[in-house]
C-alpha cells in the first residue's frame, strides 16, 4: 500500500508528500468486510497506521501539516483502487533505537493518566476556558477546524465547548490536532504542568490530586513532577529525570554537612510548667540525628545560656551547608517582633521583653551570614503568653508575628500569625507530634512535608490550629532522600 500511495502522490505532483511518506512505515489493520447494497462487490474496511520517524513526528502538527492533509486525502482514492475502504488514519511515532526519538512515557501510561482525569471528573483546564488553555501551548489560529464553518481550531473549540458544549469532557485526549497520546514527551509534559500551574488552578487539594495521578504513572517511566519554584507565593511545577537527579542528589548528600540547634523550655521559673516542649525537643533531636544532622541541644536554657548557644551555633554554621533551628516553649510578639522566652524571664511588662528575651532575628542574622544553601527555622512557640494577663494587651497581639524569611530560608510556625497553638494532650505538642511522625517521609520535599503537617494538624484540631510557613528557598531540600 505504501508503494502505491507514494507512486500516486508523485504522479499528481505531490513530490514533497511522497518523500515524506517514503520515510514512514505504513500498516493496514483489518476492521470488517463491507458489501455493496446493489451488486456483490466486497470492500475491506481498514484502519491505516503511519509510523513517523521521531525527528519528524515532533513537527507533525507544524512543519508537515500540509503533507499530512494531502496524504490523508489521497489515501481513500488509492485504497478504493485496490478494493479497500480506509476508515481512519492514525499517525504514531516510529521508534528506531539507534537514530530515532526514544519515548519514555508509554502510550499505556498516557492513557492511564487521561482515564484517571476523566473518571475523577477533573477539569483539565481548571479555571481557564479550554481554548485559552490550549492556546498557551499551541497556536490554535494555525491548526485546522473540524467544523467547516470555521477556519481555525480556536473558533472550532470555542463553538463546541463554550457555546454549545456538545463535545465530551475528555475530547482533548483523542483530538488528533494535539495528539497527546502519541506526541513528543515535552509537549505532553507541558500540557500536564499547565494543569497544575496557578494560572489554571489554585486549589491545593485539586493540585495535589493531579500531582498524585501524574507521578503515579510518570515515576515508573523515570520522570517526576516536582516543585520547581514560586511566583508571588504560588508554586510552579517542573519535570525532571529521576535517575539523573537521584545520582546528583547522592553525590551532593555525600558532601553536604547539616547542623541543627534544638532548644526546649518547659520549667519556667515565673511562668509555670509546660508539659511537652522538652519531649518535643528530645524527639526532634533524635530524628535529626538519624537523618544525618549534627545536633546541638539546650534544655531549659536561661537567657545567658540560650544567647551563648545561639551565637556558637552561628559560628559553627559557617562550616556547614544546611542549618536548622528548632525551639519549643513560650514565645511572644511585641511591636511586630518575635521573641523566645528563656526559663528565667520575669516579664512584668512589654518593655522588659527586649532585655529578658531573645529576638528570633538573632538566629536569622546568623543564618543569613552563613550563606548556606538551605536554612530552616521551626518555631513551636505560639502557646498562650503566661504574662499576658498582667500586661493588659489586646488579643490581636497573641501568638507570633509574620517574619520575612531571608534568601534561602524557610520559617515554620506551629500555627498561623496572631494565633496560639495547642500544647497537646499526650507526650508531644500537636504540631511537633505530627512533624516527628512525618519527617522521615521518603522523597518528600521540605515544602511538601510542611503541607502534609499542616493538613494533619488542621484535621486533628478541627481547623482550630493551622500551621504556617514563610519561605524564600532557592533550592530543594529533602530530610530523607532515597
VOGU-3710 file (C-alpha; in Angstrom, 3 decimals, decimal comma):
1> xxxxxxxxxx> 0,000/0,000/0,000  2,817/2,404/0,824  4,419/1,875/-2,605  1,144/2,527/-4,439  0,444/5,678/-2,419  3,973/7,088/-2,900  3,697/6,493/-6,670  0,240/8,095/-6,759  1,490/11,191/-4,921  4,367/11,606/-7,357
11> xxxxxxxxxx> 2,024/11,197/-10,333  -0,250/14,020/-9,129  2,699/16,347/-8,461  2,859/15,966/-4,676  6,567/15,110/-4,561  7,125/16,606/-1,084  4,316/14,498/0,391  5,662/11,429/-1,424  9,158/11,949/0,007  7,759/12,422/3,496
21> xxxxxxxxxx> 5,618/9,270/3,301  8,548/7,302/1,894  10,405/7,783/5,203  7,435/6,445/7,175  6,078/2,973/7,812  2,510/2,193/6,686  0,498/-0,592/8,350  -3,069/-1,600/7,485  -5,322/-3,079/10,166  -8,364/-5,100/9,093
31> xxxxxxxxxx> -11,639/-3,950/10,654  -14,509/-5,549/8,717  -15,842/-6,613/5,293  -18,283/-4,273/3,551  -20,766/-5,332/0,842  -22,338/-3,027/-1,726  -26,097/-2,699/-1,343  -26,507/-3,396/-5,060  -24,242/-5,967/-6,573  -21,893/-8,413/-4,994
41> xxxxxxxxxx> -18,763/-6,302/-4,649  -16,822/-6,633/-1,390  -14,755/-3,921/0,312  -12,280/-4,420/3,095  -12,742/-1,848/5,858  -9,296/-0,921/7,136  -7,575/1,410/9,582  -4,241/2,827/8,478  -1,375/3,444/10,902  1,516/5,570/9,696
51> xxxxxxxxxx> 4,701/5,354/11,751  6,605/8,627/11,557  10,352/8,897/12,373  10,825/10,647/15,690  12,745/13,593/14,231  9,704/14,319/12,017  6,975/13,320/14,446  7,677/16,215/16,820  6,937/18,582/13,897  3,903/16,727/12,576
61> xxxxxxxxxx> 1,440/19,465/13,521  3,639/22,293/12,284  6,196/21,723/9,502  4,389/18,720/7,977  0,786/19,823/8,387  0,184/20,183/4,619  1,796/16,837/3,815  -0,379/15,126/6,452  -3,515/16,631/4,953  -2,521/15,679/1,399
71> xxxxxxxxxx> -1,638/12,092/2,299  -4,901/11,557/4,176  -6,963/12,995/1,315  -5,290/10,731/-1,260  -5,354/7,599/0,863  -9,058/6,939/0,139  -8,682/7,039/-3,653  -5,661/4,736/-3,700  -7,366/2,319/-1,308  -10,549/2,269/-3,393
81> xxxxxxxxxx> -8,498/1,444/-6,475  -7,312/-1,778/-4,857  -10,622/-2,734/-3,210  -10,292/-1,197/0,266  -12,088/1,463/2,267  -9,984/3,420/4,801  -11,952/4,233/7,947  -9,290/6,364/9,642  -5,586/7,211/9,512  -3,559/7,251/12,736
91> xxxxxxxxxx> -0,142/8,891/12,960  2,224/7,361/15,521  5,934/7,738/16,329  8,191/5,226/14,591  10,843/4,164/17,097  14,323/3,336/15,936  16,525/2,561/18,941  19,634/3,870/17,233  18,552/7,003/15,472  15,012/7,975/16,379
101> xxxxxxxxxx> 13,148/9,532/19,284  13,071/7,266/22,337  9,755/7,501/24,181  9,944/7,008/27,968  6,282/7,711/28,696  4,407/4,838/27,105  1,009/5,059/25,448  -0,333/2,862/28,257  0,896/5,344/30,910  -0,527/8,303/28,991
111> xxxxxxxxxx> -3,899/6,622/28,579  -3,974/5,749/32,288  -3,350/9,411/33,208  -6,100/10,597/30,869  -8,517/7,939/32,162  -7,947/8,947/35,806  -8,531/12,614/34,999  -11,760/11,698/33,221  -13,050/9,196/35,803  -12,358/11,628/38,672
121> xxxxxxxxxx> -14,269/14,375/36,824  -11,277/16,714/36,966  -11,366/19,729/34,693  -8,012/19,631/32,902  -8,244/23,325/32,006  -9,037/24,398/35,581  -10,371/27,925/35,771  -9,300/28,719/32,191  -11,641/28,247/29,261  -10,395/25,318/27,208
131> xxxxxxxxxx> -9,425/27,220/24,026  -7,488/29,753/26,131  -5,728/26,925/27,988  -4,685/25,208/24,752  -3,656/28,478/23,136  -0,900/28,745/25,744  0,650/25,569/24,304  -0,412/25,550/20,665  -1,090/28,276/18,105  -4,770/27,481/17,584
141> xxxxxxxxxx> -5,051/30,064/14,816  -2,819/27,838/12,641  -4,436/24,498/13,497  -7,362/23,292/11,367  -11,010/23,246/12,377  -13,132/20,084/12,480  -16,173/22,234/11,757  -16,457/23,524/8,166  -17,944/26,796/9,416  -14,616/27,851/10,893
151> xxxxxxxxxx> -11,094/28,094/9,528  -9,122/27,606/12,762  -9,067/25,433/15,864  -9,744/28,257/18,354  -13,155/29,135/16,914  -13,962/25,447/16,453  -13,231/24,595/20,093  -14,953/27,716/21,393  -18,122/26,809/19,482  -18,301/23,201/20,655
161> xxxxxxxxxx> -17,003/23,554/24,224  -18,017/27,062/25,310  -21,126/27,911/23,298  -22,736/24,533/22,530  -20,863/22,256/24,942  -21,569/19,266/22,674  -18,161/17,545/22,892  -17,280/15,067/25,636  -15,152/16,420/28,504  -12,207/14,206/27,524
171> xxxxxxxxxx> -12,241/15,268/23,871  -8,745/16,796/24,031  -7,121/13,442/24,823  -8,241/11,975/21,485  -8,114/15,072/19,286  -5,526/14,412/16,566  -4,581/18,078/16,330  -2,871/17,817/19,708  -2,113/14,086/19,542  -1,425/13,860/23,278
181> xxxxxxxxxx> -1,432/10,068/23,182  1,485/9,970/20,723  3,086/13,415/20,833  6,648/14,117/21,929  7,159/13,971/25,672  7,981/17,652/26,041  4,580/18,625/24,639  2,781/16,119/26,868  4,625/17,276/29,989  3,985/20,943/29,194
191> xxxxxxxxxx> 0,279/20,094/28,964  0,312/18,299/32,322  2,287/21,078/34,019  -0,142/23,722/32,786  -2,995/21,852/34,501  -1,278/22,444/37,890  0,004/25,940/37,105  -1,502/28,692/39,318  -2,765/30,375/36,148  -5,058/27,377/35,611
201> xxxxxxxxxx> -5,640/26,054/39,126  -5,197/27,441/42,656  -6,975/24,932/44,910  -4,346/22,951/46,796  -6,485/19,815/47,025  -7,052/19,699/43,253  -3,387/20,295/42,515  -2,297/17,539/44,917  -4,815/15,142/43,370  -3,377/15,748/39,883
211> xxxxxxxxxx> 0,226/15,503/41,118  -0,538/12,112/42,674  -2,043/10,884/39,391  0,859/12,165/37,291  3,663/10,814/39,443  1,848/7,505/39,906  2,381/6,807/36,186  5,383/9,010/35,350  7,750/7,843/38,089  7,876/4,249/36,758
221> xxxxxxxxxx> 8,847/5,842/33,432  11,740/7,681/35,119  10,147/11,149/35,141  8,966/13,144/38,162  6,802/16,248/38,538  8,336/18,371/41,302  8,123/21,797/42,910  10,461/23,929/40,829  9,978/27,480/42,115  7,465/30,033/43,375
231> xxxxxxxxxx> 5,976/33,139/41,775  4,049/35,557/44,001  3,915/32,851/46,637  2,393/30,317/44,229  4,150/27,036/43,416  5,430/26,440/39,892  6,000/22,792/38,983  8,537/21,321/36,599  9,626/17,869/35,462  12,960/16,104/35,758
241> xxxxxxxxxx> 14,709/12,829/35,039  14,639/10,783/38,252  17,800/8,809/37,552  19,789/11,961/36,833  18,507/13,809/39,902  18,998/10,753/42,125  22,606/10,432/41,009  23,145/14,146/41,556  21,422/14,079/44,965  23,501/11,151/46,196
251> xxxxxxxxxx> 26,679/12,930/45,163  25,546/16,108/46,904  24,392/14,301/50,049  27,810/12,745/50,475  29,357/16,194/50,818  26,510/18,141/52,460  27,018/18,891/56,144  23,931/19,620/58,250  23,841/21,346/61,642  20,886/21,850/63,968
261> xxxxxxxxxx> 20,347/23,703/67,245  17,396/22,346/69,232  16,052/24,178/72,306  13,261/23,014/74,587  11,999/25,026/77,568  9,283/23,792/79,901  10,345/24,600/83,509  9,677/28,342/83,631  10,618/29,979/86,924  7,944/32,681/86,735
271> xxxxxxxxxx> 5,509/31,164/84,237  4,857/27,657/85,439  5,351/24,275/83,781  4,650/23,242/80,204  4,007/19,550/79,602  5,571/18,883/76,222  8,378/21,185/74,974  11,229/19,114/76,423  9,759/15,925/74,974  9,329/17,732/71,661
281> xxxxxxxxxx> 12,943/18,894/71,635  14,261/15,436/72,559  12,255/13,736/69,796  13,275/16,326/67,196  16,928/15,936/68,204  16,709/12,148/67,849  15,057/12,362/64,417  17,536/14,920/63,084  20,487/12,844/64,279  19,053/9,839/62,442
291> xxxxxxxxxx> 18,744/11,972/59,302  22,415/12,978/59,313  22,402/16,241/61,268  25,000/17,202/63,820  22,795/18,400/66,686  23,458/20,986/69,395  20,863/20,993/72,187  19,769/23,230/75,053  17,352/22,080/77,754  15,570/24,710/79,845
301> xxxxxxxxxx> 18,044/27,407/78,888  18,427/30,662/80,743  18,812/33,931/78,845  22,599/33,729/79,067  22,777/30,058/78,089  20,500/30,494/75,078  22,382/33,548/73,809  25,734/31,746/74,106  24,487/28,613/72,311  22,778/30,580/69,537
311> xxxxxxxxxx> 25,991/32,521/68,905  28,029/29,280/68,996  25,563/27,792/66,538  26,041/30,782/64,239  29,839/30,392/64,343  29,695/26,662/63,625  27,074/27,105/60,915  29,605/28,712/58,596  31,271/25,278/58,270  28,023/23,611/57,144
321> xxxxxxxxxx> 25,755/23,555/54,087  22,370/23,168/55,819  21,234/24,839/59,045  18,166/24,153/61,205  16,977/25,901/64,374  14,129/24,429/66,430  12,522/25,962/69,536  9,720/24,583/71,721  8,463/26,662/74,625  6,953/30,097/75,222
331> xxxxxxxxxx> 7,286/32,853/72,634  5,794/36,302/72,301  5,465/39,146/69,804  5,967/42,766/70,768  5,638/45,596/68,248  5,723/43,091/65,387  8,937/41,401/66,595  9,119/37,810/67,811  10,927/36,789/70,992  11,808/33,412/72,529
341> xxxxxxxxxx> 11,280/33,324/76,294  14,040/31,680/78,393  13,141/29,947/81,650  14,461/32,758/83,922  12,459/35,570/82,280  10,177/37,580/84,556  8,263/39,831/82,190  6,341/42,330/84,282  5,544/44,448/81,196  6,276/44,567/77,463
351> xxxxxxxxxx> 9,244/46,907/77,886  11,290/44,205/79,623  10,895/41,702/76,771  13,709/43,260/74,752  16,161/42,750/77,624  14,996/39,467/79,147  14,173/37,509/75,944  15,873/36,626/72,673  14,737/38,051/69,348  14,286/35,405/66,674
361> xxxxxxxxxx> 16,140/37,807/64,378  19,301/36,881/66,304  19,048/33,365/64,842  18,110/34,613/61,378  21,080/37,003/61,229  23,485/34,140/61,924  21,824/32,025/59,257  21,900/34,805/56,688  25,590/35,458/57,383  26,431/31,765/56,879
371> xxxxxxxxxx> 25,262/31,962/53,229  24,203/28,326/53,442  22,320/26,562/50,689  19,270/25,994/52,930  18,359/27,307/56,403  15,278/26,222/58,333  13,662/27,731/61,436  10,896/25,786/63,195  9,044/27,588/65,995  6,648/25,638/68,187
381> xxxxxxxxxx> 6,434/28,709/70,422  2,963/30,048/69,822  1,400/28,937/73,111  -0,507/31,330/75,345  1,720/34,072/76,747  1,845/33,413/80,538  2,469/37,113/81,231  -0,370/38,364/79,026  -2,887/38,981/81,823  -0,662/41,408/83,720
391> xxxxxxxxxx> 0,248/43,284/80,529  -3,337/44,200/79,654  -2,696/43,865/75,888  -5,406/43,097/73,303  -5,867/39,609/71,887  -4,730/40,632/68,383  -1,135/40,534/69,643  -1,259/36,909/70,754  0,946/34,262/69,159  3,829/35,214/66,867
401> xxxxxxxxxx> 4,078/37,761/64,081  4,971/37,023/60,457  8,682/37,391/59,681  10,260/37,751/56,288  12,401/34,713/55,554  15,913/35,655/54,378  17,032/34,334/50,985  17,467/30,562/51,008  15,471/30,021/54,197  12,113/28,787/55,460
411> xxxxxxxxxx> 10,427/29,771/58,724  7,772/27,366/60,006  5,266/28,332/62,717  3,157/25,858/64,664  0,084/27,988/63,932  -0,933/30,980/61,841  0,137/34,545/62,718  -1,551/36,016/65,777  -2,969/32,645/66,843  -1,982/30,297/69,659
421> xxxxxxxxxx> -1,150/26,605/69,391  -2,133/23,619/71,487  0,446/22,269/73,936  -1,045/18,850/73,219  -2,588/16,193/75,419  -0,032/13,415/75,004  3,744/13,191/75,032  4,208/15,826/72,325  2,607/19,088/71,365  0,143/18,744/68,488
431> xxxxxxxxxx> 2,377/20,410/65,886  5,682/18,748/66,795  3,973/15,388/67,249  2,822/15,498/63,620  6,192/16,830/62,417  8,039/13,982/64,166  5,763/11,418/62,506  6,152/12,940/59,016  9,805/13,998/58,948  11,022/10,550/57,826
441> xxxxxxxxxx> 8,817/10,613/54,710  10,874/9,430/51,752  11,461/11,723/48,752  9,178/14,456/50,104  10,461/17,992/49,603  10,567/20,398/52,541  7,566/22,383/51,252  5,558/19,220/50,601  6,452/17,991/54,106  5,061/21,103/55,775
451> xxxxxxxxxx> 1,946/20,896/53,592  1,361/17,376/54,936  1,980/18,603/58,509  -0,446/21,493/58,059  -3,198/19,245/56,696  -2,797/16,734/59,544  -2,719/19,390/62,298  -5,824/21,060/60,894  -7,650/17,729/60,782  -6,632/16,815/64,357
461> xxxxxxxxxx> -7,552/20,269/65,703  -10,776/20,534/63,682  -9,326/23,583/61,905  -8,609/25,380/65,184  -4,843/25,329/64,510  -3,333/25,993/61,086  0,480/25,820/60,775  2,143/28,479/58,645  5,364/28,918/56,679  7,255/31,879/55,285
471> xxxxxxxxxx> 9,794/30,905/52,646  12,331/32,241/50,191  14,004/28,901/49,473  16,075/28,823/46,311  16,942/25,093/46,380  15,182/21,802/47,042  15,691/20,128/50,387  14,677/16,626/51,471  15,092/15,302/55,008  15,013/11,742/53,682
481> xx> 16,110/11,354/50,059  16,353/7,834/48,610
//
